[in-house]
């Protein structure tokens, strides 16, 4: 944890000590309790043990798999063991995509194997695979601009690199390659698409991830033609042509081979595809409020993971952080004023199905939910606290920020970026918060076989729990209900 200059801390502490008690929108007793919860969690929250339990006893938790069902049972039992008052399983309709065998190799001019993973929702190759010449593009815009004749009958390879940033900002500018390369290439006549992994590492671990953005289906007539309608009305589709991601070293190797100026041919075999529908669950643990049980503060993460690793940072850590925060509040002599809800969301990785199902099940969320926040960016230290609330709620939020400040968490702005699972409910008009984690190395491991428990630091998890428990308790105990910004 970064240490602040002693003079600054003394000055800040003096300013807080001199602030009139009457000006606080949160009772001093609640502030004192939040500080105790914070400091206790910082000394040892138990979040690492929860992370270890999920990644060891369940392992990888691909949505719709047998392990996904075990994860639901694990979460239900864990909520009960941690002292939550009520545990609910809410149904979620999940499309099931399966990964079988996958391989790729350069066949000429220098035969060699390539390390890759099929992208989620990739279509499969014919039995025996396909072999074709590669055409390389520096980025997705270059592929868009290419004439069809340059792509026809070839395997397109997009070598766009991702930039490393603490806030993960490089992901947003690179991930479009993953969702677009197969569609754009296929429409130009390509037989398959390869991309450089959307990741920041130099290890020979390819990064998987969704190869189709389902939200685009309703806007794209070509996608709609091949869309599959699920029983709940959701639309899904597989990629127009088979699609996979190369590890960064293998992408570098392919760059060098293409640079030799000779035709490069690759044989690709992907035994993958959509296999049907499955009924999964969001798992919800509630601590029922003592005065206003109908008003809900929601925190959580997603229970599922991709299949190569054990989903330790994505997102067993987030599940553990929010469960442990709830468990600490459960041990208090009395419940906070409002209900605290922790949600283990289903199937975030393959299309936010759990988040959309939750919003559909709670259409009155703007009235009942007073604050939402999600932990889904690994296990790094939280360094910033942002909000998205009405102006008259800012004094309450700033009071929470003062309790987080000793954790080296700065108060950010009122334009918080919202977590993926809580995005659908936020759109209903629910006040949202972001407790931003340091993700400088998050995309070294994201969606790879290297996302395992050894990447998680127990003390950093404790700092996360300290922040979440203080935030959640104070939002649930605040004198006035937090409201969302007024719509223009």
WORAKA-V797185 format. One record per residue. RES is the residue in one small letter. SS is DSSP state (helix for helix, strand for strand, loop for the rest). Layout:
RES_SS, RES_SS
This chain:
x_loop, x_loop, x_loop, x_loop, x_loop, x_helix, x_helix, x_helix, x_helix, x_helix, x_helix, x_helix, x_helix, x_helix, x_helix, x_helix, x_helix, x_helix, x_loop, x_loop, x_helix, x_helix, x_helix, x_loop, x_loop, x_loop, x_loop, x_helix, x_helix, x_helix, x_helix, x_helix, x_helix, x_helix, x_helix, x_helix, x_helix, x_helix, x_helix, x_helix, x_helix, x_helix, x_helix, x_loop, x_loop, x_loop, x_helix, x_helix, x_helix, x_helix, x_helix, x_helix, x_helix, x_helix, x_helix, x_helix, x_helix, x_loop, x_loop, x_loop, x_loop, x_loop, x_loop, x_loop, x_loop, x_helix, x_helix, x_helix, x_helix, x_helix, x_helix, x_helix, x_helix, x_helix, x_helix, x_helix, x_helix, x_helix, x_helix, x_helix, x_helix, x_loop, x_loop, x_loop, x_loop, x_strand, x_strand, x_strand, x_strand, x_strand, x_strand, x_strand, x_strand, x_strand, x_strand, x_strand, x_strand, x_strand, x_strand, x_strand, x_strand, x_strand, x_strand, x_strand, x_strand, x_strand, x_strand, x_strand, x_loop, x_loop, x_loop, x_strand, x_strand, x_strand, x_loop, x_strand, x_strand, x_strand, x_loop, x_strand, x_loop, x_loop, x_loop, x_loop, x_loop, x_loop, x_loop, x_loop, x_loop, x_strand, x_strand, x_strand, x_strand, x_strand, x_strand, x_strand, x_strand, x_loop, x_loop, x_helix, x_helix, x_helix, x_helix, x_helix, x_helix, x_loop, x_loop, x_helix, x_helix, x_helix, x_helix, x_loop, x_loop, x_loop, x_strand, x_strand, x_strand, x_strand, x_loop, x_loop, x_loop, x_loop, x_loop, x_loop, x_loop, x_loop, x_loop, x_loop, x_helix, x_helix, x_helix, x_helix, x_helix, x_helix, x_loop, x_helix, x_helix, x_helix, x_helix, x_helix, x_helix, x_helix, x_helix, x_helix, x_helix, x_helix, x_helix, x_loop, x_loop, x_loop, x_loop, x_strand, x_strand, x_strand, x_strand, x_strand, x_loop, x_loop, x_loop, x_loop, x_loop, x_loop, x_loop, x_loop, x_loop, x_loop, x_loop, x_loop, x_loop, x_strand, x_loop, x_loop, x_loop, x_helix, x_helix, x_helix, x_helix, x_helix, x_helix, x_loop, x_helix, x_helix, x_helix, x_helix, x_helix, x_loop, x_loop, x_strand, x_strand, x_loop, x_loop, x_loop, x_loop, x_loop, x_strand, x_strand, x_loop, x_loop, x_loop, x_loop, x_loop, x_strand, x_strand, x_strand, x_strand, x_strand, x_loop, x_helix, x_helix, x_helix, x_helix, x_helix, x_helix, x_helix, x_helix, x_helix, x_helix, x_helix, x_helix, x_loop, x_loop, x_loop, x_loop, x_loop, x_strand, x_strand, x_strand, x_strand, x_strand, x_strand, x_strand, x_strand, x_strand, x_strand, x_strand, x_strand, x_strand, x_strand, x_strand, x_strand, x_strand, x_strand, x_strand, x_strand, x_strand, x_strand, x_strand, x_loop, x_loop, x_loop, x_loop, x_strand, x_strand, x_strand, x_strand, x_strand, x_strand, x_strand, x_strand, x_strand, x_strand, x_strand, x_loop, x_loop, x_loop, x_loop, x_loop, x_loop, x_loop, x_loop, x_loop, x_helix, x_helix, x_helix, x_helix, x_helix, x_helix, x_helix, x_helix, x_helix, x_helix, x_helix, x_helix, x_helix, x_helix, x_helix, x_helix, x_helix, x_helix, x_helix, x_loop, x_loop, x_loop, x_loop, x_loop, x_loop, x_loop, x_strand, x_strand, x_strand, x_strand, x_strand, x_strand, x_strand, x_strand, x_loop, x_loop, x_loop, x_loop, x_loop, x_loop, x_loop, x_helix, x_helix, x_helix, x_helix, x_helix, x_helix, x_helix, x_helix, x_helix, x_loop, x_loop, x_loop, x_helix, x_helix, x_helix, x_helix, x_strand, x_strand, x_strand, x_strand, x_strand, x_strand, x_loop, x_loop, x_loop, x_loop, x_loop, x_loop, x_loop, x_strand, x_strand, x_strand, x_strand, x_strand, x_strand, x_strand, x_loop, x_loop, x_helix, x_helix, x_helix, x_helix, x_helix, x_helix, x_helix, x_helix, x_helix, x_helix, x_helix, x_helix, x_helix, x_helix, x_helix, x_loop, x_loop, x_loop, x_loop, x_strand, x_strand, x_loop, x_loop, x_loop, x_loop, x_loop, x_loop, x_loop, x_loop, x_helix, x_helix, x_helix, x_helix, x_helix, x_helix, x_helix, x_loop, x_loop, x_loop, x_loop, x_loop, x_strand, x_strand, x_strand, x_strand, x_strand, x_strand, x_loop, x_loop, x_loop, x_loop, x_helix, x_helix, x_helix, x_helix, x_loop, x_loop, x_loop, x_loop, x_loop, x_loop, x_loop, x_helix, x_helix, x_helix, x_loop, x_loop, x_helix, x_helix, x_helix, x_helix, x_helix, x_helix, x_helix, x_helix, x_helix, x_helix, x_helix, x_helix, x_helix, x_helix, x_helix, x_helix, x_helix, x_helix, x_helix, x_helix, x_loop, x_loop, x_loop, x_loop, x_loop, x_loop, x_loop, x_loop, x_loop, x_loop, x_loop
